[in-house]
């Protein structure tokens, strides 16, 4: 169910014809009707406003909210005029007051003038400005808000209910930018299952073959620009499976650099959002969900300090007891990957761009189980318990089980290793719970580690993508 393209550059030439009849069954995220519902629904409008403020453009939503309040006051004025006239002045009023006829006529004339002239003029004062700002929000902040909310939802599912989304955690590809058209060279079984294409039909094509004429060109352009600039990106794209079935795909892409700083691959992680979103009500439910702790507290950022309760046990108390992880196996396949920074922002510390589950990944060489690539999010997330001099600053080249041991309460047990290696040897993904020491509170937290094998065109496992899910950090 992957995505529109990791190298999305040109239109697909594969000759697939995908009509709009099946697409019409999908709920719309970016249509004007849904956008207006979001603005008028108090819960979704509040979440959109929080998001806009965190991106330093909340004044646009504040303006629209004030204009709505202004219009509501005008409606109250009109209603009050009508009720006063009906109750006290009209010829058949129940509580008619004793007014001279000329005074009654004067009131009627002035009311008519107000209703026909003054009130319409007042109503139209901000109309043009409102339309311009709504268009600006619709074209800029609203698409980013939708991608953000979908990413938050997927991140939470990665650490808890992975069955909520199709392919969650096991839908990955690696593309090779050194080859013409940046083709897919390694692919997970989850990608094969989600798209309906065989491995031979996927490798070595560019991911754009999942697009159609209905895929948003602006989203594809943003994705192409991110690829060209070697940047992370998150996009919500309309893609199609082999059988023509459309689906909303939340795509995360990021460049992978080798130990010498050379670009080696692009990693793409996908999630099929259509498995849990079937109606406009489902769309509004996703968009109305509370955001991360930092963003929910944006309104108070400048007036009071942010305090966070410590999660889990403190480092000292955990070391006193036995915090050794036991093997808690989860059903594999949680593609909460997509969760990464949606876009770079240089804000104050408390206004940093949110990180999602896809910001926390490691790519492992299957032949050696040495870490080949690691995200910056991993270094920000985990705290090495063992002395720093015994552990390099960057994990590339380190045995993955040693890495986990250095960030856990002790060496990884034989049973954990054998379970992971045995499952991967059979070519299958596996998800296990493991306790790691995490920042900023330096306490042990339970993460769901998703081990996903990536295979070449012959079906041989070559790489392992390891993602870290934690529903409390979504």
CORURRA-V386542 format. One record per residue. N is the residue number from 0. RES is the residue in three letters. PSI is psi in degrees with one decimal (NA if undefined). OMEGA is omega in whole degrees, -180 to 180 (none if undefined). D_LAST is the distance of its C-alpha to the last C-alpha in Angstrom with 2 decimals. Layout:
BEGIN
n: <N,N>
res: <RES,RES>
psi: <PSI,PSI>
omega: <OMEGA,OMEGA>
d_last: <D_LAST,D_LAST>
END
This chain:
BEGIN
n: <0,1,2,3,4,5,6,7,8,9,10,11,12,13,14,15,16,17,18,19,20,21,22,23,24,25,26,27,28,29,30,31,32,33,34,35,36,37,38,39,40,41,42,43,44,45,46,47,48,49,50,51,52,53,54,55,56,57,58,59,60,61,62,63,64,65,66,67,68,69,70,71,72,73,74,75,76,77,78,79,80,81,82,83,84,85,86,87,88,89,90,91,92,93,94,95,96,97,98,99,100,101,102,103,104,105,106,107,108,109,110,111,112,113,114,115,116,117,118,119,120,121,122,123,124,125,126,127,128,129,130,131,132,133,134,135,136,137,138,139,140,141,142,143,144,145,146,147,148,149,150,151,152,153,154,155,156,157,158,159,160,161,162,163,164,165,166,167,168,169,170,171,172,173,174,175,176,177,178,179,180,181,182,183,184,185,186,187,188,189,190,191,192,193,194,195,196,197,198,199,200,201,202,203,204,205,206,207,208,209,210,211,212,213,214,215,216,217,218,219,220,221,222,223,224,225,226,227,228,229,230,231,232,233,234,235,236,237,238,239,240,241,242,243,244,245,246,247,248,249,250,251,252,253,254,255,256,257,258,259,260,261,262,263,264,265,266,267,268,269,270,271,272,273,274,275,276,277,278,279,280,281,282,283,284,285,286,287,288,289,290,291,292,293,294,295,296,297,298,299,300,301,302,303,304,305,306,307,308,309,310,311,312,313,314,315,316,317,318,319,320,321,322,323,324,325,326,327,328,329,330,331,332,333,334,335,336,337,338,339,340,341,342,343,344,345,346,347,348,349,350,351,352,353,354,355,356,357,358,359,360,361,362,363,364,365,366,367,368,369,370,371,372,373,374,375,376,377,378,379,380,381,382,383,384,385,386,387,388,389,390,391,392,393,394,395,396,397,398,399,400,401,402,403,404,405,406,407,408,409,410,411,412,413,414,415,416,417,418,419,420,421,422,423,424,425,426,427,428,429,430,431,432,433,434,435,436,437,438,439,440,441,442,443,444,445,446,447,448,449,450,451,452,453,454,455,456,457,458,459,460,461,462,463,464,465,466,467,468,469,470,471,472,473>
res: <UNK,UNK,UNK,UNK,UNK,UNK,UNK,UNK,UNK,UNK,UNK,UNK,UNK,UNK,UNK,UNK,UNK,UNK,UNK,UNK,UNK,UNK,UNK,UNK,UNK,UNK,UNK,UNK,UNK,UNK,UNK,UNK,UNK,UNK,UNK,UNK,UNK,UNK,UNK,UNK,UNK,UNK,UNK,UNK,UNK,UNK,UNK,UNK,UNK,UNK,UNK,UNK,UNK,UNK,UNK,UNK,UNK,UNK,UNK,UNK,UNK,UNK,UNK,UNK,UNK,UNK,UNK,UNK,UNK,UNK,UNK,UNK,UNK,UNK,UNK,UNK,UNK,UNK,UNK,UNK,UNK,UNK,UNK,UNK,UNK,UNK,UNK,UNK,UNK,UNK,UNK,UNK,UNK,UNK,UNK,UNK,UNK,UNK,UNK,UNK,UNK,UNK,UNK,UNK,UNK,UNK,UNK,UNK,UNK,UNK,UNK,UNK,UNK,UNK,UNK,UNK,UNK,UNK,UNK,UNK,UNK,UNK,UNK,UNK,UNK,UNK,UNK,UNK,UNK,UNK,UNK,UNK,UNK,UNK,UNK,UNK,UNK,UNK,UNK,UNK,UNK,UNK,UNK,UNK,UNK,UNK,UNK,UNK,UNK,UNK,UNK,UNK,UNK,UNK,UNK,UNK,UNK,UNK,UNK,UNK,UNK,UNK,UNK,UNK,UNK,UNK,UNK,UNK,UNK,UNK,UNK,UNK,UNK,UNK,UNK,UNK,UNK,UNK,UNK,UNK,UNK,UNK,UNK,UNK,UNK,UNK,UNK,UNK,UNK,UNK,UNK,UNK,UNK,UNK,UNK,UNK,UNK,UNK,UNK,UNK,UNK,UNK,UNK,UNK,UNK,UNK,UNK,UNK,UNK,UNK,UNK,UNK,UNK,UNK,UNK,UNK,UNK,UNK,UNK,UNK,UNK,UNK,UNK,UNK,UNK,UNK,UNK,UNK,UNK,UNK,UNK,UNK,UNK,UNK,UNK,UNK,UNK,UNK,UNK,UNK,UNK,UNK,UNK,UNK,UNK,UNK,UNK,UNK,UNK,UNK,UNK,UNK,UNK,UNK,UNK,UNK,UNK,UNK,UNK,UNK,UNK,UNK,UNK,UNK,UNK,UNK,UNK,UNK,UNK,UNK,UNK,UNK,UNK,UNK,UNK,UNK,UNK,UNK,UNK,UNK,UNK,UNK,UNK,UNK,UNK,UNK,UNK,UNK,UNK,UNK,UNK,UNK,UNK,UNK,UNK,UNK,UNK,UNK,UNK,UNK,UNK,UNK,UNK,UNK,UNK,UNK,UNK,UNK,UNK,UNK,UNK,UNK,UNK,UNK,UNK,UNK,UNK,UNK,UNK,UNK,UNK,UNK,UNK,UNK,UNK,UNK,UNK,UNK,UNK,UNK,UNK,UNK,UNK,UNK,UNK,UNK,UNK,UNK,UNK,UNK,UNK,UNK,UNK,UNK,UNK,UNK,UNK,UNK,UNK,UNK,UNK,UNK,UNK,UNK,UNK,UNK,UNK,UNK,UNK,UNK,UNK,UNK,UNK,UNK,UNK,UNK,UNK,UNK,UNK,UNK,UNK,UNK,UNK,UNK,UNK,UNK,UNK,UNK,UNK,UNK,UNK,UNK,UNK,UNK,UNK,UNK,UNK,UNK,UNK,UNK,UNK,UNK,UNK,UNK,UNK,UNK,UNK,UNK,UNK,UNK,UNK,UNK,UNK,UNK,UNK,UNK,UNK,UNK,UNK,UNK,UNK,UNK,UNK,UNK,UNK,UNK,UNK,UNK,UNK,UNK,UNK,UNK,UNK,UNK,UNK,UNK,UNK,UNK,UNK,UNK,UNK,UNK,UNK,UNK,UNK,UNK,UNK,UNK,UNK,UNK,UNK,UNK,UNK,UNK,UNK,UNK,UNK,UNK,UNK,UNK,UNK,UNK,UNK,UNK,UNK,UNK,UNK,UNK,UNK,UNK,UNK,UNK,UNK,UNK,UNK,UNK,UNK,UNK,UNK,UNK,UNK,UNK,UNK,UNK>
psi: <25.4,-134.6,-176.7,-69.1,139.5,-23.0,19.3,97.6,-53.6,169.0,152.6,138.7,18.5,-6.5,4.1,135.1,119.8,118.0,175.5,-4.1,-44.4,-31.4,-31.0,-15.2,-18.5,142.4,148.6,130.7,-39.2,8.9,158.2,-36.7,-45.5,-39.2,-44.0,-36.8,-40.6,-42.7,-34.5,-15.8,121.2,-38.4,-49.6,-37.0,-37.2,-44.1,-38.8,-38.2,-41.8,-45.0,-44.5,-41.2,-37.1,-19.7,14.5,33.5,32.2,-16.2,-28.9,-45.2,-35.0,-41.4,-46.9,-38.2,-40.7,-39.3,-41.4,-41.0,-39.4,-45.1,-36.7,-37.8,-39.8,-39.1,-37.9,-40.3,-46.0,-44.7,-39.2,-41.8,-45.3,-44.6,-39.0,-45.3,-44.4,-37.2,-35.4,-20.3,-35.0,150.7,-33.9,24.0,140.2,-34.5,49.6,132.1,160.9,86.8,143.6,153.5,-38.8,-34.2,-39.0,-43.0,-39.5,-43.4,-43.3,-43.0,-44.4,-35.2,-43.4,-42.3,-39.5,-44.7,-38.5,-22.8,-59.2,-50.8,-45.4,-36.9,-44.2,-38.4,-32.0,-1.9,-45.8,8.3,-50.3,-42.6,-39.7,-44.1,-41.4,-45.1,-39.5,-40.8,-40.9,-46.5,-42.6,-37.7,-24.0,-70.4,-33.5,-46.3,-37.3,-37.1,-43.1,-47.9,-39.9,-48.9,-38.1,-38.2,-41.5,-44.4,-43.3,-37.0,-42.3,-39.1,-32.6,-35.1,-2.4,-78.2,78.8,-21.3,-7.0,-31.9,143.6,130.7,9.5,111.9,-12.3,22.2,90.9,156.0,154.8,132.2,155.6,103.0,-12.4,-16.0,156.7,130.1,14.6,62.0,160.1,131.3,-21.8,143.7,145.8,160.1,-31.0,-37.3,-42.4,-45.6,-41.6,-41.4,-25.6,-3.2,148.2,164.8,-39.8,-25.4,-16.5,-48.4,129.0,65.5,161.0,147.8,-13.5,-12.6,-12.2,-6.9,168.9,-178.1,-12.9,-9.2,134.4,116.9,-32.6,-38.2,-40.3,-39.3,-42.8,-40.2,-44.3,-40.8,-41.6,-39.7,-46.0,-35.4,0.9,51.8,157.6,152.3,155.0,126.8,149.5,112.9,148.9,112.2,175.2,142.9,176.8,-36.2,5.0,-5.3,127.5,156.5,150.5,122.5,120.5,111.9,131.9,129.8,147.1,143.6,148.3,125.1,142.5,-176.3,-18.8,5.0,12.0,141.1,121.2,-48.6,170.5,133.6,130.4,129.1,134.5,156.0,135.1,102.3,-17.2,-13.5,-18.8,-4.5,108.3,-22.3,170.7,-30.7,-38.1,-39.1,-48.0,-35.5,-42.7,-43.6,-19.0,-6.9,145.6,148.4,-168.5,161.8,-44.5,-40.1,-33.9,-23.6,10.4,-36.5,-25.9,4.2,-39.7,-3.0,-23.5,150.1,152.1,123.7,138.1,135.8,142.9,138.1,136.0,-158.7,153.7,162.4,-44.0,-48.0,-32.4,-38.5,-27.1,-33.4,-168.9,97.2,14.8,131.2,135.1,159.8,110.4,100.8,136.8,158.9,129.8,159.5,74.6,102.7,40.0,15.0,-48.1,-0.1,104.0,179.3,136.3,-37.6,154.8,139.0,137.2,85.9,-175.2,161.5,-43.1,-0.9,26.8,151.4,142.2,149.4,143.3,-176.8,-28.0,-11.2,-16.3,85.8,158.1,138.1,126.7,138.9,117.3,-32.7,-28.4,-16.2,27.7,145.8,124.8,-35.7,144.3,140.1,156.0,-28.2,-32.2,-42.9,-32.3,-28.1,-47.5,148.3,122.4,120.3,-37.5,160.4,138.1,-31.6,-18.3,0.8,122.9,155.3,-33.3,137.4,-7.2,130.9,-3.7,142.2,133.3,-35.5,-31.3,-39.8,-45.7,-39.6,-37.9,-21.6,5.1,-159.6,-0.1,-175.3,146.3,132.2,156.4,-38.7,-37.6,-48.2,-46.4,-35.7,-45.0,-51.7,-38.5,-40.9,-43.8,-33.7,-32.5,-1.4,12.4,152.6,162.4,146.3,126.2,147.7,143.7,139.3,128.0,153.0,122.1,149.8,160.7,-5.1,-2.9,36.1,162.3,131.3,150.1,121.1,150.2,114.2,120.6,112.0,114.3,116.9,137.4,133.4,153.3,-171.3,-18.8,-0.5,12.2,133.0,127.9,-40.1,157.4,128.0,122.9,117.3,154.5,112.2,138.9,107.7,-23.5,-11.0,11.0,NA>
omega: <-171,-158,180,173,176,177,-172,179,-177,178,-180,177,-174,174,180,178,-178,-177,-177,-177,179,-179,-177,179,-178,174,-177,177,-166,179,-179,-178,179,179,178,176,179,-180,-175,178,-175,-177,-180,179,179,180,177,180,177,-180,-179,179,180,177,176,174,-179,-179,179,178,177,179,-179,179,179,178,177,178,177,179,179,178,177,176,177,178,180,-180,179,177,-179,-178,178,-179,-178,-174,-170,-170,-177,-179,-179,-179,-179,-179,-175,179,-175,-180,173,-176,-179,179,179,180,179,179,-179,180,-178,176,179,179,180,-178,-176,-173,-173,-177,176,178,178,180,-175,-176,-175,-173,-178,179,179,179,180,-178,177,178,179,179,-179,-176,-173,-171,-176,177,178,178,180,180,180,-178,177,179,178,180,-180,179,179,-180,-180,-179,-177,-173,-174,-180,-178,-178,179,177,-175,174,-178,-177,-175,169,168,176,-176,-178,179,180,-178,176,174,-173,172,179,176,-175,178,177,179,178,178,-177,-176,-176,-177,178,176,-179,180,178,-179,-179,4,-180,172,-175,-177,-179,178,-179,172,179,180,179,-177,-178,-180,177,178,179,178,180,180,179,178,178,-179,-179,-180,-178,172,175,173,179,174,-171,173,179,-180,175,-179,-179,178,180,180,175,175,-176,175,-171,174,176,178,176,177,-179,179,-175,-179,178,180,178,-177,-178,161,176,176,177,-175,174,179,-178,-175,-180,-179,-178,-174,-176,176,177,177,178,-179,179,178,-177,-178,-176,178,-179,-177,-177,-176,-176,178,-178,-178,-177,-177,-173,-173,-175,-179,-178,179,177,-178,175,178,180,175,-178,175,-179,-177,-178,180,-180,179,-179,179,-179,-179,-176,171,-177,175,-174,175,174,-176,175,175,-173,-179,-178,-169,-171,-178,175,178,174,-179,176,176,180,176,-175,-177,-179,179,175,-178,176,180,-178,-178,174,-175,-178,173,175,-172,172,-174,-177,-176,-173,173,179,179,-180,178,-179,175,180,179,-179,178,-174,-171,180,180,-178,-178,-177,-176,-178,180,-178,-177,-179,179,-172,-178,-178,-179,175,-173,-179,174,179,179,179,179,-180,177,-176,-180,-179,178,-177,-179,-178,178,-180,-176,178,-180,-176,-180,180,-180,178,178,178,-176,175,177,178,-178,174,179,-179,-180,178,-172,174,2,-172,178,177,179,177,179,177,171,-179,-178,-179,-176,178,173,-173,177,-176,179,179,180,179,-178,-179,175,173,180,177,-174,-180,178,-173,-178,180,-179,none>
d_last: <22.22,21.55,22.25,24.65,25.38,24.34,27.55,28.07,31.37,34.06,34.45,34.60,38.14,37.61,39.54,37.07,37.66,34.87,35.88,34.14,35.19,32.31,29.85,31.00,29.48,25.93,24.30,24.28,21.28,23.33,26.63,28.37,28.55,24.80,24.42,27.09,25.49,22.24,24.45,26.50,23.89,23.07,19.48,18.49,20.73,19.03,15.56,17.45,19.27,16.34,15.05,18.70,19.29,16.47,18.36,21.61,23.12,22.63,26.40,26.66,24.69,26.54,29.78,29.11,28.24,31.46,33.50,32.35,33.34,36.61,37.35,36.71,39.19,41.74,41.38,42.00,45.08,46.40,45.87,47.57,50.51,50.97,50.89,53.34,55.68,55.52,56.06,58.63,60.24,60.50,63.97,62.68,60.35,60.36,60.49,62.45,63.39,66.91,66.63,69.53,69.39,69.07,66.02,64.44,65.10,63.66,60.37,60.20,60.84,58.27,55.61,56.33,56.09,52.78,51.26,52.68,52.32,50.57,47.41,46.78,47.23,44.75,42.24,42.56,42.24,38.57,38.49,38.72,36.24,33.78,34.20,33.68,30.48,29.09,29.96,28.27,24.98,25.28,26.00,23.58,20.65,20.18,19.53,16.89,15.28,15.44,13.89,10.98,10.47,11.00,8.50,5.66,7.66,8.20,4.96,5.08,8.66,8.72,8.20,10.43,12.56,13.13,16.38,14.87,15.16,18.15,17.94,14.28,14.33,18.09,19.05,20.00,23.05,24.69,27.15,30.05,30.68,34.03,35.38,36.58,34.00,31.05,31.27,28.97,30.32,27.93,25.95,24.04,25.43,22.36,23.34,26.87,25.95,23.74,26.32,29.44,31.11,32.68,31.94,35.29,34.49,31.25,32.55,33.70,32.68,30.46,27.33,28.84,30.90,28.13,28.69,31.34,33.17,30.61,27.73,26.93,28.98,27.13,23.82,25.92,27.54,24.33,23.31,26.84,26.82,23.65,25.38,28.59,27.01,25.04,21.69,18.15,17.48,15.39,17.63,17.92,21.37,23.91,25.18,27.77,28.40,31.80,33.19,32.31,29.53,27.07,23.30,20.42,18.81,15.59,16.75,15.45,18.39,19.08,22.42,23.29,26.01,28.37,29.64,32.19,29.82,30.96,28.81,28.79,26.40,23.69,20.74,19.54,16.70,16.87,15.55,17.93,16.47,19.93,19.69,17.83,19.10,22.84,23.92,23.49,22.26,19.33,18.61,18.85,16.61,13.72,14.70,15.08,11.68,10.49,8.39,6.54,9.06,11.04,11.68,12.60,15.03,16.51,19.56,20.45,19.77,23.46,24.98,23.41,21.51,17.89,17.80,14.97,15.83,15.96,13.68,15.84,19.32,20.73,22.02,25.60,25.36,23.54,26.30,28.91,27.82,27.10,23.42,24.38,21.96,23.51,22.98,20.62,20.67,18.36,19.58,18.95,17.44,13.75,13.47,9.85,11.44,11.58,8.61,10.45,11.85,13.39,16.36,17.83,18.59,20.72,19.89,20.13,17.92,16.05,15.64,14.25,12.53,8.78,7.88,6.09,7.14,10.49,11.03,11.47,14.53,18.14,21.13,23.92,27.62,28.50,32.10,31.43,27.87,27.65,24.61,25.61,22.60,19.50,16.87,16.93,13.26,14.56,17.18,14.98,12.63,15.46,18.61,21.90,23.81,27.06,29.31,28.26,31.73,31.21,28.04,28.00,25.78,24.40,23.81,25.64,28.62,27.32,27.40,23.93,24.89,26.31,23.13,21.16,24.05,24.03,20.46,21.03,23.79,26.44,27.61,25.96,28.21,30.57,29.32,25.74,27.27,29.71,27.23,25.11,28.23,30.07,27.45,27.00,30.80,31.09,28.84,26.03,22.28,20.98,17.80,18.22,16.56,17.31,17.05,16.55,17.10,14.20,14.48,15.01,16.43,18.02,17.33,16.83,13.57,13.51,11.89,12.74,14.82,15.71,19.17,20.40,24.03,25.21,28.87,31.72,34.16,36.01,33.07,33.07,29.84,29.60,26.02,22.96,19.39,17.13,13.33,11.09,8.46,6.83,5.43,5.72,3.81,0.00>
END
